[in-house]
Amino acid sequence: MRIGIDYRPVTAAPYSGIARQVLALEQALQAVGEVQRFTAAPIDHPHRHIAHCPVSASPVHGLHRPRERVKFELGFLPQAIKASELDVYIATANTGLPVWQTPPDTRYVLLLHDVFQLTMENHHGSRLKAMVYRQIDRVGMSRSVALADAIWTPSRFTASEVTRLFPQAAAKIAVLPNAVPSVLPTEPLILPAGIPAQYWLVVGTREPRKNIPWFVDAWQVARQQQSKVPPLVLVGNINDLPVPQRHLDGLIVVSGISDAELMALYARTACLWQPSLAEGFGLPVIEALAQGAPVAVARGSALDEITPSDSPRFSPHDGEALQRLMLDLALTPQVEDLFARQAWAARFAMPAYSERVGQLLAALQGFT
């Protein structure tokens, strides 16, 4: 089987959550067929040696821009897929299938991580830019949903949202939970500089749906009420916070850390908090559980599915209830249960993920 994958997420942002899923998918697919990569890149980019690329150069940090997307998906991709004689082509970043189906015997898969571009406020430089990108995403996603032979989503929550927005595609939707390799450290864990011995952790600050300012407000109030509420470590950009929150006592914002440092933060935290208004999956939760860390999550999205039933949960709208939970956990931390948490996370490790990919490919090709 000859399988093509959209490699642009790896070219543009190799350490992002979507890029890591593309790499996991590539690994799983290599066990069942010949994998070919398709991307756009600068002239001197190393991906030009391993992938099909347009002759003209594209800026790494501009692959999401409308002009670059049209140039790739309209001007390059249809003929590149045809010339490669693919059995399957997988668009890996919510949209990105070619403008028309060519050749007709190639099967098309859309990896649809979430639909927040269409349903929620997203991070953009201006209201005008947000409006333009929302319309571009709506057109691109609608076209890809219509063209796809199969749509793979990482959770039942995302599947239901896709069905709600595109009811005509319901029969094509299947759930492929994200891959989260159970990587255990081979060397002593070293925390980033300035991290205290006791702390709570939040990973991801950029998008408004992450609900971070609301969470920080609740944490600040709880900390003022009870000195045992730990310092809070945020992995993200300090500029994503309102100015009054950027220098709060006990708040530590770190960015640009290595994978090993992130693993250390997960392993040493007293609790990972995920306060998102909505998540299509919730990668940090499983990454933390894989390191044996306790987690506490907001209700109402894919976090309901991926989190152990005995983990604390809270409404992402009720700040007073969250404060009470914080005070409870500060005074009575969660029970240490390293092996149970790691066993839960193993459900999302590569063996289970690869098996599911194989099942979905078999269904796509009509195999049994």
C-alpha positions in Angstrom: 0.0 0.0 0.0 1.3 3.4 -1.0 0.3 6.0 1.6 0.9 9.8 1.4 0.8 12.1 4.4 0.7 15.9 4.7 4.0 16.6 6.4 3.5 20.4 6.6 2.8 20.4 10.4 6.2 18.8 11.0 8.0 21.2 8.7 6.3 24.3 10.2 6.3 23.4 13.9 8.1 20.1 14.7 7.4 20.2 18.4 3.7 21.1 18.3 1.0 18.7 19.4 -0.2 18.2 15.8 3.3 17.6 14.5 3.9 14.9 17.1 0.7 13.2 16.0 1.9 13.3 12.3 5.1 11.7 13.4 3.2 9.0 15.3 1.0 8.4 12.3 4.0 8.1 10.1 5.5 5.5 12.4 2.3 3.5 12.5 1.8 3.6 8.7 5.4 2.4 8.0 4.4 -1.0 9.5 1.7 -1.5 6.9 2.9 0.2 3.7 5.2 2.6 1.9 4.9 6.1 3.3 5.5 9.2 1.2 5.6 12.7 2.6 4.2 15.9 1.0 5.2 19.3 2.3 6.3 22.8 1.3 9.6 24.3 2.5 12.4 26.8 1.9 14.9 25.9 -0.7 17.5 24.8 1.8 15.2 22.9 4.2 16.2 19.3 4.9 12.6 18.1 4.3 13.2 18.7 0.6 15.4 15.5 0.7 12.7 13.3 2.2 9.4 14.7 0.9 7.6 15.7 -2.3 7.7 19.5 -2.4 6.7 22.3 -4.9 9.7 23.7 -6.8 9.1 27.2 -5.5 10.1 28.0 -1.9 7.7 28.6 1.0 8.5 30.2 4.4 8.5 27.7 7.3 6.5 30.1 9.5 4.1 31.0 6.7 2.7 27.6 5.6 -0.6 28.4 7.3 -1.1 31.6 5.3 -3.9 31.6 2.7 -1.6 32.2 -0.3 0.7 29.3 0.7 -2.2 26.9 1.4 -3.8 27.7 -2.0 -0.5 27.3 -3.8 0.1 23.9 -2.2 -3.4 22.4 -2.2 -4.5 23.8 -5.6 -1.3 24.2 -7.6 0.8 21.3 -6.4 -0.9 18.6 -4.5 -3.4 17.2 -7.1 -0.8 16.4 -9.6 1.7 15.3 -7.0 -0.7 12.7 -5.7 -1.5 11.5 -9.2 2.2 11.1 -10.1 2.9 9.2 -6.9 0.1 6.6 -7.6 -1.1 6.6 -4.0 -3.6 4.2 -2.6 -4.3 6.6 0.3 -3.6 10.2 1.0 -4.0 11.6 4.6 -4.5 15.3 5.3 -3.1 15.7 8.9 -4.1 19.2 10.1 -8.0 19.6 10.0 -8.0 20.6 6.3 -5.6 20.3 3.4 -7.0 17.8 0.9 -6.6 18.7 -2.7 -9.1 20.9 -4.4 -10.4 18.0 -6.5 -10.2 14.2 -6.3 -7.5 13.0 -8.6 -7.0 10.3 -9.4 -10.4 8.9 -8.5 -9.1 5.6 -7.2 -7.0 7.3 -4.4 -8.8 7.2 -1.1 -8.7 10.3 1.0 -8.5 10.6 4.8 -9.0 13.8 6.9 -7.3 13.8 10.3 -9.6 16.3 12.1 -8.2 17.2 15.5 -10.9 19.7 16.4 -13.3 22.3 15.0 -12.5 25.1 17.3 -11.5 27.3 14.3 -15.2 27.4 13.5 -16.8 27.2 17.0 -14.6 29.3 19.4 -12.6 32.4 19.7 -9.0 31.8 18.6 -5.8 33.6 18.9 -5.2 36.2 16.1 -3.7 39.6 15.8 -6.9 41.5 15.2 -10.7 41.0 14.8 -10.4 41.4 11.0 -7.7 38.7 10.8 -9.8 36.4 13.0 -12.8 36.9 10.8 -10.8 36.3 7.6 -9.2 33.1 8.9 -12.5 31.8 10.2 -14.0 32.0 6.8 -10.9 30.5 5.1 -11.0 27.6 7.7 -14.7 27.1 7.1 -14.3 26.9 3.3 -11.2 24.6 3.6 -12.6 22.4 6.2 -16.0 22.0 4.4 -14.2 21.1 1.2 -12.0 18.5 2.9 -14.9 17.0 4.8 -16.8 16.7 1.6 -13.9 15.1 -0.3 -12.7 12.7 2.4 -13.6 9.1 2.2 -12.9 8.8 5.9 -12.6 11.4 8.8 -10.6 10.4 11.8 -11.1 12.3 15.0 -9.2 11.9 18.3 -12.2 11.7 20.6 -15.9 11.1 20.7 -16.4 14.7 21.7 -14.7 15.9 18.4 -16.7 13.3 16.4 -19.9 14.7 17.8 -18.9 18.3 17.1 -18.0 17.4 13.5 -21.3 15.6 13.1 -23.1 18.6 14.4 -21.4 21.0 12.0 -21.4 18.5 9.0 -24.2 16.1 9.5 -23.9 14.8 6.0 -20.4 13.4 6.9 -21.6 11.4 9.9 -21.1 8.0 8.3 -17.5 8.7 7.4 -16.4 9.6 11.0 -14.3 7.3 13.2 -12.4 7.8 16.4 -8.6 7.5 16.4 -7.3 8.5 19.9 -4.1 10.4 19.8 -0.8 8.6 20.3 1.1 9.4 23.5 4.2 7.3 23.7 4.9 6.0 27.2 8.5 7.4 27.4 10.1 6.9 30.7 13.3 8.8 31.5 16.7 7.0 31.2 18.6 9.7 33.0 17.9 11.7 36.2 15.1 14.2 35.7 16.3 17.8 35.7 13.8 20.6 36.2 14.1 23.9 34.5 15.8 26.6 36.5 13.8 28.3 39.2 11.2 25.6 39.8 10.4 25.0 43.5 10.2 21.6 45.1 6.4 21.8 45.4 4.2 23.2 42.5 1.1 22.8 40.4 1.4 22.7 36.7 -0.5 24.0 33.6 0.7 23.3 30.1 -0.5 25.5 27.2 -1.5 29.2 27.4 -2.0 30.5 23.9 -5.6 29.9 22.8 -8.5 31.6 24.7 -10.2 28.2 25.1 -7.4 27.2 27.4 -9.1 29.4 30.0 -5.8 30.4 31.7 -6.6 33.9 33.1 -9.7 32.5 34.7 -7.8 29.7 36.2 -5.0 32.0 37.5 -7.5 34.2 39.2 -9.0 31.2 41.0 -5.5 30.0 42.0 -4.5 33.5 43.3 -7.6 33.7 45.5 -7.1 30.2 46.9 -3.4 30.9 47.6 -4.4 34.1 49.5 -6.8 32.0 51.6 -4.4 29.1 52.3 -0.6 29.2 52.3 -0.4 25.5 51.5 -1.7 26.2 47.9 1.5 25.5 45.9 3.2 27.9 43.4 1.8 27.6 39.9 4.1 26.8 36.9 2.7 27.7 33.5 4.4 26.3 30.4 3.7 28.9 27.7 4.2 32.5 26.8 3.9 35.1 29.6 2.4 37.5 27.0 -0.7 35.3 26.8 -1.6 36.5 30.3 -3.2 39.8 31.2 -0.6 42.3 32.4 -1.8 42.3 36.0 -1.2 38.5 36.2 2.3 38.5 34.8 4.1 39.1 38.1 1.9 37.5 40.7 3.7 36.0 43.7 4.2 32.3 43.2 3.4 32.3 39.5 6.3 30.9 37.3 6.0 31.0 33.5 8.5 28.9 31.5 8.9 28.6 27.8 11.4 27.2 25.3 12.0 24.1 27.5 13.2 20.8 26.2 11.2 17.6 26.0 13.3 16.2 28.9 12.5 19.3 31.0 8.8 19.0 30.3 8.9 15.4 31.3 10.6 16.4 34.5 7.9 19.0 35.2 5.2 16.3 34.7 7.0 13.8 36.9 7.5 16.2 39.8 4.3 18.1 39.9 1.8 17.7 42.7 -1.0 18.1 40.1 -1.4 18.9 36.5 -4.5 21.1 35.9 -6.3 21.3 32.6 -8.9 24.1 32.9 -9.8 24.3 29.2 -13.3 25.3 28.1 -12.9 22.7 25.3 -10.3 20.2 24.2 -10.4 17.9 21.1 -8.2 15.5 23.1 -6.0 16.9 25.9 -2.4 15.7 25.2 -0.8 17.1 28.4 -3.2 15.0 30.6 -2.0 11.7 29.1 1.6 12.9 29.1 1.4 13.7 32.8 -0.3 10.4 33.6 2.4 8.6 31.7 4.9 10.1 34.2 2.6 9.1 37.1 1.4 12.6 37.9 -2.0 13.3 39.4 -4.4 15.4 37.2 -7.5 17.6 37.6 -9.5 18.5 34.6 -12.4 20.7 33.5 -15.7 19.0 32.5 -17.5 19.2 29.2 -15.2 18.1 26.4 -12.8 15.3 25.4 -11.2 15.6 28.8 -14.2 13.7 30.1 -13.1 10.7 28.0 -9.3 10.6 28.4 -9.1 11.1 32.2 -9.4 8.4 34.8 -12.7 8.4 36.5 -11.3 9.0 40.0 -9.4 12.2 38.9 -10.9 15.5 40.3 -13.1 17.4 37.9 -14.5 20.9 38.0 -16.7 23.2 35.9 -14.6 25.6 33.7 -17.1 28.4 34.5 -17.5 28.1 38.3 -14.5 29.9 39.9 -15.7 29.5 43.5 -16.1 25.8 43.1 -12.6 25.6 41.6 -11.2 27.5 44.6 -12.8 25.0 47.0 -11.3 22.1 45.0 -7.9 23.8 45.1 -8.1 24.3 48.9 -9.1 20.6 49.3 -6.2 19.3 47.2 -3.7 21.7 48.9 -4.7 20.3 52.3 -5.2 16.7 51.1 -3.2 15.9 48.0 -4.2 13.1 45.7 -3.1 9.5 46.6 0.2 8.4 45.0 -0.7 5.8 42.4 2.1 5.8 39.9 1.4 2.4 38.3 -2.3 2.9 37.9 -1.8 6.2 36.2 0.9 4.8 33.9 -1.4 1.9 33.0 -4.1 4.3 32.1 -1.8 6.3 29.9 -0.6 3.0 28.2 -4.0 2.9 26.5 -2.8 5.7 24.3 0.8 4.4 23.7 2.1 3.4 20.3 1.0 -0.3 20.3 -2.7 0.6 20.8 -2.5 3.5 18.4 -0.8 1.4 15.7 -3.4 -1.3 16.0 -6.2 1.2 15.6 -4.6 2.8 12.6 -4.4 -0.6 11.0 -8.1 -1.3 11.7 -9.1 2.0 10.1 -7.0 1.5 7.1 -8.5 -2.0 6.6 -12.0 -0.5 6.8 -11.0 2.2 4.3 -9.7 -0.3 1.8 -12.5 -2.8 2.4 -10.3 -5.4 3.9 -11.3 -7.7 6.8 
